[in-house]
Amino acid sequence: MKKHRKKTLGKIIIADDEQTFLMATAQLLRNEGFECDCVQDAAEAIKKITDKQYNLIIADIKMQGNANLELVKHLSQIQNQISIILVTGYPSQQTAIDSVGLPVSAYLTKPIDFAELLQKTKTAVKVNQLYKTIAATRNNLKLWIEQLQAIELTIQGGKSNCFDEALKSFLEITTMKIDDTFNCIRSAINLLDGIDQKTQICEVMKCQKLDELTEGLEQTVAGLTNSRELYRSRQLAVIRAKLEKLLHNIHKI
């Protein structure tokens, strides 16, 4: 029987030249549901982050290659908006001040209280996940607009057969993009875990715009169902089925 892999809470890279702290912290975070990779210097961290997407990096300030926070300053050029938690066994006022001017989620001194680190980690990971969800939604909407503009140009071309082609393209693209958008909504709702979830999800799902969109989808499905005698199109039947499935998924959110 195939085993289902448990969903990770987030992907973390820990960069520290202190082996004991590195291994122990990684294991504790893995026990909490995070996926953790370990490196011992800034160069190795940069290589890992270049090759793989992470939500958070936990980095020691004084490790090799990060004496003047070069790693933190370089991160934005590799992975935009990756969350950062800085740790050190040798705190100084200057490094604390410097870290404030950089995109750092938290600054912790060793020995670290794991409960505090866990709370900071959960928050930092969720911030990054929300950023990625917003970016995906924005890109989805941008592409949607471009595709709709292409359909408009087809109609403006005035070809005799443009109606069927334009209608088919519009329904296919709109169905797909609405589905993508609701996937982003589901991702955002999942971030509410542990943050007064019952109340906040209810408030989100009472959104008037969402109700209007659902009603519009229901009317579209009804229209396609009523028109199947007039337009005996297999492609429209497939699109209708996709819309019906999408509505079913919306009601499950």
Sine and cosine of phi, psi and omega as CSV:
sin_phi,cos_phi,sin_psi,cos_psi,sin_omega,cos_omega
0.00,0.00,0.72,-0.70,-0.04,-1.00
-0.97,0.25,0.78,-0.63,0.00,-1.00
-0.99,0.10,0.69,-0.73,0.04,-1.00
-1.00,0.08,0.80,-0.60,0.00,-1.00
-0.96,0.27,0.78,-0.63,-0.02,-1.00
-0.91,0.41,0.71,-0.71,-0.02,-1.00
-0.93,0.38,0.74,-0.67,0.00,-1.00
-0.98,0.20,0.51,-0.86,0.05,-1.00
-0.97,0.23,-0.31,0.95,-0.02,-1.00
0.26,-0.97,0.31,-0.95,-0.03,-1.00
-0.96,-0.28,0.83,-0.56,-0.08,-1.00
-0.83,-0.56,0.62,-0.79,0.18,-0.98
-0.89,-0.46,0.76,-0.65,0.01,-1.00
-0.94,-0.34,0.82,-0.57,-0.03,-1.00
-0.88,-0.48,0.94,-0.34,-0.04,-1.00
-0.38,-0.92,0.68,-0.73,-0.01,-1.00
-1.00,0.05,0.00,1.00,0.06,-1.00
-1.00,-0.07,0.97,-0.24,-0.14,-0.99
-0.83,0.55,-0.69,0.73,-0.04,-1.00
-0.89,0.46,-0.75,0.66,0.03,-1.00
-0.88,0.48,-0.68,0.73,-0.05,-1.00
-0.85,0.52,-0.81,0.59,-0.08,-1.00
-0.94,0.35,-0.67,0.74,-0.04,-1.00
-0.91,0.40,-0.70,0.71,-0.01,-1.00
-0.91,0.42,-0.68,0.73,0.02,-1.00
-0.86,0.50,-0.69,0.72,-0.03,-1.00
-0.92,0.39,-0.66,0.75,0.03,-1.00
-0.88,0.47,-0.66,0.75,0.02,-1.00
-0.94,0.33,-0.58,0.82,0.09,-1.00
-0.89,0.46,-0.64,0.77,0.02,-1.00
-0.89,0.46,-0.44,0.90,0.01,-1.00
-1.00,0.05,-0.10,1.00,0.06,-1.00
0.94,-0.34,0.11,0.99,0.01,-1.00
-1.00,-0.07,0.48,-0.88,0.14,-0.99
-1.00,-0.07,0.81,-0.59,-0.09,-1.00
-0.81,-0.58,0.72,-0.69,0.17,-0.98
-0.92,-0.40,0.53,-0.85,-0.06,-1.00
-0.85,-0.52,0.67,-0.74,0.11,-0.99
-0.66,-0.75,0.30,-0.96,-0.10,-1.00
-0.89,-0.46,0.05,1.00,0.10,-1.00
-0.42,-0.91,0.20,-0.98,-0.09,-1.00
-0.91,0.42,-0.63,0.78,-0.02,-1.00
-0.88,0.48,-0.68,0.74,0.01,-1.00
-0.92,0.38,-0.60,0.80,0.03,-1.00
-0.89,0.45,-0.71,0.71,0.01,-1.00
-0.88,0.48,-0.65,0.76,0.01,-1.00
-0.89,0.46,-0.71,0.71,0.00,-1.00
-0.89,0.45,-0.71,0.70,-0.06,-1.00
-0.94,0.35,-0.47,0.88,0.07,-1.00
-0.93,0.36,-0.55,0.83,-0.08,-1.00
-1.00,-0.03,-0.31,0.95,-0.13,-0.99
-0.59,-0.81,0.55,-0.84,0.02,-1.00
-1.00,0.10,0.75,-0.67,0.05,-1.00
-0.80,-0.60,0.41,-0.91,0.10,-0.99
-1.00,-0.02,-0.46,0.89,-0.13,-0.99
-0.47,-0.88,0.59,-0.81,0.20,-0.98
-0.87,-0.50,0.74,-0.67,0.13,-0.99
-0.95,-0.30,0.92,-0.40,-0.16,-0.99
-0.80,-0.60,0.65,-0.76,0.10,-0.99
-0.99,0.17,0.71,-0.71,-0.05,-1.00
-0.92,0.38,-0.65,0.76,-0.15,-0.99
-1.00,-0.03,0.08,1.00,-0.03,-1.00
-0.95,0.33,0.23,-0.97,-0.04,-1.00
-0.86,0.52,0.79,-0.61,0.03,-1.00
1.00,-0.02,0.03,1.00,-0.03,-1.00
-0.71,-0.71,0.38,0.93,-0.07,-1.00
-0.85,0.53,-0.60,0.80,0.01,-1.00
-0.92,-0.39,0.50,0.86,0.02,-1.00
0.89,0.45,0.50,0.87,0.01,-1.00
-0.87,0.49,-0.61,0.79,-0.02,-1.00
-0.88,0.48,-0.73,0.68,-0.01,-1.00
-0.88,0.47,-0.68,0.74,-0.02,-1.00
-0.91,0.41,-0.47,0.88,-0.06,-1.00
-1.00,0.07,-0.34,0.94,-0.13,-0.99
-0.88,0.48,-0.63,0.78,-0.05,-1.00
-0.89,0.46,-0.37,0.93,0.03,-1.00
-0.99,0.15,-0.30,0.95,-0.05,-1.00
-0.98,-0.19,-0.83,0.56,0.02,-1.00
-0.77,-0.64,0.96,-0.29,-0.04,-1.00
-0.90,0.43,0.75,-0.66,0.10,-0.99
0.94,0.34,0.30,0.95,0.15,-0.99
-0.88,0.47,0.71,-0.71,0.00,-1.00
-0.96,0.26,0.51,-0.86,-0.09,-1.00
-0.74,-0.68,0.77,-0.64,0.18,-0.98
-0.87,-0.50,0.82,-0.57,0.01,-1.00
-0.98,-0.18,0.68,-0.74,0.06,-1.00
-0.76,-0.65,0.45,-0.89,0.04,-1.00
-0.34,-0.94,0.51,-0.86,0.10,-0.99
-1.00,-0.08,-0.08,1.00,-0.05,-1.00
-0.76,-0.65,0.95,0.32,-0.05,-1.00
-0.92,0.40,0.56,-0.83,0.10,-0.99
-0.62,-0.79,0.47,-0.88,-0.03,-1.00
-0.87,0.49,-0.62,0.78,-0.07,-1.00
-0.91,0.41,-0.71,0.70,-0.01,-1.00
-0.91,0.41,-0.56,0.83,0.04,-1.00
-0.90,0.43,-0.67,0.74,0.02,-1.00
-0.91,0.42,-0.69,0.73,0.00,-1.00
-0.87,0.49,-0.64,0.76,-0.06,-1.00
-0.91,0.41,-0.47,0.88,0.00,-1.00
-0.90,0.44,-0.55,0.83,-0.02,-1.00
-0.99,0.16,-0.05,1.00,0.00,-1.00
-0.93,-0.37,0.31,-0.95,-0.05,-1.00
-0.96,0.27,0.93,0.37,-0.06,-1.00
-0.96,-0.28,0.77,-0.63,-0.02,-1.00
-0.97,0.23,-0.58,0.82,-0.03,-1.00
-0.38,-0.92,0.41,-0.91,0.01,-1.00
-0.76,-0.65,0.93,-0.37,-0.10,-0.99
-0.85,-0.53,0.57,-0.82,0.02,-1.00
-0.95,-0.31,0.58,-0.81,0.03,-1.00
-0.99,0.15,0.52,-0.86,-0.06,1.00
-0.93,0.36,0.69,-0.73,-0.12,-0.99
-1.00,-0.01,0.71,-0.71,0.12,-0.99
-0.97,0.23,0.89,-0.45,-0.12,-0.99
-0.90,0.44,-0.57,0.82,0.01,-1.00
-0.87,0.50,-0.65,0.76,0.03,-1.00
-0.93,0.37,-0.69,0.72,0.02,-1.00
-0.87,0.49,-0.67,0.74,-0.01,-1.00
-0.89,0.46,-0.69,0.72,0.01,-1.00
-0.90,0.43,-0.69,0.72,0.03,-1.00
-0.91,0.42,-0.61,0.79,-0.01,-1.00
-0.91,0.42,-0.74,0.67,0.00,-1.00
-0.85,0.52,-0.69,0.72,0.00,-1.00
-0.91,0.41,-0.72,0.70,-0.04,-1.00
-0.90,0.44,-0.65,0.76,0.02,-1.00
-0.91,0.43,-0.69,0.73,-0.01,-1.00
-0.91,0.42,-0.60,0.80,0.06,-1.00
-0.87,0.50,-0.71,0.70,0.01,-1.00
-0.91,0.41,-0.65,0.76,0.01,-1.00
-0.91,0.42,-0.62,0.78,0.05,-1.00
-0.91,0.42,-0.67,0.74,0.03,-1.00
-0.85,0.52,-0.71,0.71,-0.02,-1.00
-0.92,0.40,-0.59,0.81,0.04,-1.00
-0.91,0.41,-0.69,0.73,0.02,-1.00
-0.90,0.44,-0.68,0.73,0.01,-1.00
-0.89,0.45,-0.65,0.76,0.01,-1.00
-0.91,0.42,-0.64,0.77,0.02,-1.00
-0.91,0.42,-0.69,0.72,0.01,-1.00
-0.88,0.47,-0.70,0.71,0.02,-1.00
-0.91,0.42,-0.61,0.79,0.03,-1.00
-0.89,0.46,-0.71,0.71,0.00,-1.00
-0.92,0.38,-0.62,0.79,0.02,-1.00
-0.88,0.48,-0.72,0.69,0.01,-1.00
-0.92,0.40,-0.60,0.80,0.02,-1.00
-0.87,0.50,-0.73,0.69,0.01,-1.00
-0.87,0.49,-0.69,0.73,0.00,-1.00
-0.88,0.47,-0.65,0.76,0.00,-1.00
-0.94,0.35,-0.60,0.80,0.05,-1.00
-0.92,0.40,-0.61,0.79,0.04,-1.00
-0.90,0.44,-0.58,0.82,0.05,-1.00
-0.91,0.41,-0.61,0.79,0.04,-1.00
-0.92,0.40,-0.65,0.76,0.04,-1.00
-0.86,0.51,-0.67,0.75,0.02,-1.00
-0.90,0.44,-0.59,0.81,0.04,-1.00
-0.89,0.46,-0.69,0.72,0.00,-1.00
-0.92,0.39,-0.67,0.74,-0.01,-1.00
-0.91,0.42,-0.37,0.93,0.03,-1.00
-0.91,0.41,-0.36,0.93,0.10,-0.99
0.95,0.31,0.38,0.93,0.03,-1.00
-0.93,0.36,0.52,-0.86,-0.05,-1.00
-0.90,0.43,-0.51,0.86,-0.04,-1.00
-0.98,-0.20,0.31,0.95,-0.13,-0.99
-0.95,0.30,-0.45,0.89,-0.08,-1.00
-0.87,0.49,-0.81,0.59,-0.04,-1.00
-0.87,0.50,-0.69,0.72,-0.02,-1.00
-0.91,0.42,-0.70,0.72,-0.03,-1.00
-0.92,0.38,-0.68,0.73,0.00,-1.00
-0.89,0.45,-0.71,0.70,0.01,-1.00
-0.87,0.48,-0.72,0.69,-0.01,-1.00
-0.90,0.44,-0.69,0.73,-0.01,-1.00
-0.88,0.48,-0.74,0.67,-0.03,-1.00
-0.92,0.40,-0.65,0.76,0.00,-1.00
-0.91,0.42,-0.75,0.66,-0.04,-1.00
-0.91,0.41,-0.70,0.71,-0.04,-1.00
-0.90,0.43,-0.68,0.74,0.03,-1.00
-0.86,0.51,-0.72,0.69,-0.03,-1.00
-0.91,0.42,-0.69,0.72,-0.06,-1.00
-0.95,0.31,-0.57,0.82,0.07,-1.00
-0.91,0.42,-0.66,0.76,0.04,-1.00
-0.88,0.48,-0.69,0.73,0.04,-1.00
-0.87,0.49,-0.66,0.75,-0.02,-1.00
-0.90,0.43,-0.66,0.75,0.02,-1.00
-0.94,0.35,-0.48,0.88,0.12,-0.99
-0.89,0.45,-0.63,0.78,0.05,-1.00
-0.92,0.40,-0.62,0.79,0.04,-1.00
-0.89,0.45,-0.68,0.73,0.03,-1.00
-0.88,0.48,-0.66,0.75,0.01,-1.00
-0.88,0.48,-0.67,0.74,0.00,-1.00
-0.92,0.39,-0.65,0.76,0.02,-1.00
-0.89,0.46,-0.60,0.80,0.02,-1.00
-0.88,0.48,-0.43,0.90,0.00,-1.00
-0.96,0.29,-0.21,0.98,0.00,-1.00
-0.98,0.21,-0.10,1.00,-0.02,-1.00
-0.81,0.59,0.84,-0.54,0.02,-1.00
0.99,0.11,0.08,1.00,-0.02,-1.00
-0.85,-0.53,0.93,0.38,-0.02,-1.00
0.75,0.66,0.82,0.57,-0.21,-0.98
-0.86,0.52,-0.73,0.68,-0.11,-0.99
-0.83,0.55,-0.78,0.62,-0.04,-1.00
-0.89,0.46,-0.72,0.69,-0.13,-0.99
-0.95,0.32,-0.62,0.79,0.03,-1.00
-0.90,0.43,-0.65,0.76,0.03,-1.00
-0.86,0.51,-0.68,0.73,0.00,-1.00
-0.91,0.42,-0.66,0.75,0.01,-1.00
-0.88,0.47,-0.72,0.69,-0.12,-0.99
-0.98,0.21,-0.09,1.00,0.10,-0.99
-1.00,0.00,0.13,0.99,-0.03,-1.00
-0.84,0.54,0.80,-0.60,-0.04,-1.00
-0.88,0.47,-0.65,0.76,0.00,-1.00
-0.89,0.46,-0.61,0.80,0.01,-1.00
-0.92,0.39,-0.64,0.77,0.05,-1.00
-0.89,0.46,-0.65,0.76,0.00,-1.00
-0.91,0.42,-0.66,0.75,0.01,-1.00
-0.90,0.43,-0.69,0.73,0.02,-1.00
-0.88,0.47,-0.69,0.72,0.02,-1.00
-0.89,0.46,-0.63,0.77,0.02,-1.00
-0.90,0.44,-0.64,0.77,0.04,-1.00
-0.90,0.43,-0.66,0.75,0.01,-1.00
-0.88,0.47,-0.65,0.76,0.02,-1.00
-0.92,0.39,-0.61,0.80,0.03,-1.00
-0.90,0.44,-0.70,0.71,0.03,-1.00
-0.88,0.47,-0.67,0.74,0.01,-1.00
-0.89,0.45,-0.65,0.76,0.01,-1.00
-0.90,0.44,-0.67,0.74,0.03,-1.00
-0.91,0.41,-0.60,0.80,0.03,-1.00
-0.91,0.41,-0.68,0.73,-0.01,-1.00
-0.93,0.36,-0.45,0.89,-0.07,-1.00
-1.00,-0.04,0.02,1.00,-0.09,-1.00
-0.93,0.38,-0.40,0.92,0.07,-1.00
-0.97,0.26,-0.52,0.85,-0.03,-1.00
-0.99,0.16,-0.67,0.75,0.00,-1.00
-0.88,-0.48,0.99,-0.10,-0.01,-1.00
-0.99,0.15,0.98,0.21,-0.07,-1.00
-0.90,-0.44,0.82,-0.57,0.04,-1.00
-0.91,0.42,-0.59,0.81,-0.02,-1.00
-0.91,0.42,-0.65,0.76,0.03,-1.00
-0.92,0.40,-0.56,0.83,0.04,-1.00
-0.90,0.43,-0.64,0.77,0.03,-1.00
-0.90,0.43,-0.68,0.73,0.01,-1.00
-0.89,0.45,-0.67,0.75,0.03,-1.00
-0.86,0.50,-0.67,0.74,0.01,-1.00
-0.89,0.46,-0.64,0.77,0.02,-1.00
-0.90,0.43,-0.66,0.75,0.01,-1.00
-0.91,0.42,-0.64,0.77,0.03,-1.00
-0.89,0.45,-0.64,0.77,0.04,-1.00
-0.91,0.42,-0.64,0.77,0.01,-1.00
-0.89,0.46,-0.69,0.73,0.04,-1.00
-0.88,0.47,-0.65,0.76,0.03,-1.00
-0.86,0.50,-0.68,0.73,0.00,-1.00
-0.92,0.38,-0.59,0.81,0.02,-1.00
-0.88,0.47,-0.70,0.72,-0.03,-1.00
-0.93,0.37,-0.31,0.95,0.01,-1.00
-1.00,0.08,-0.26,0.96,-0.06,-1.00
-0.89,0.46,0.00,0.00,0.00,0.00
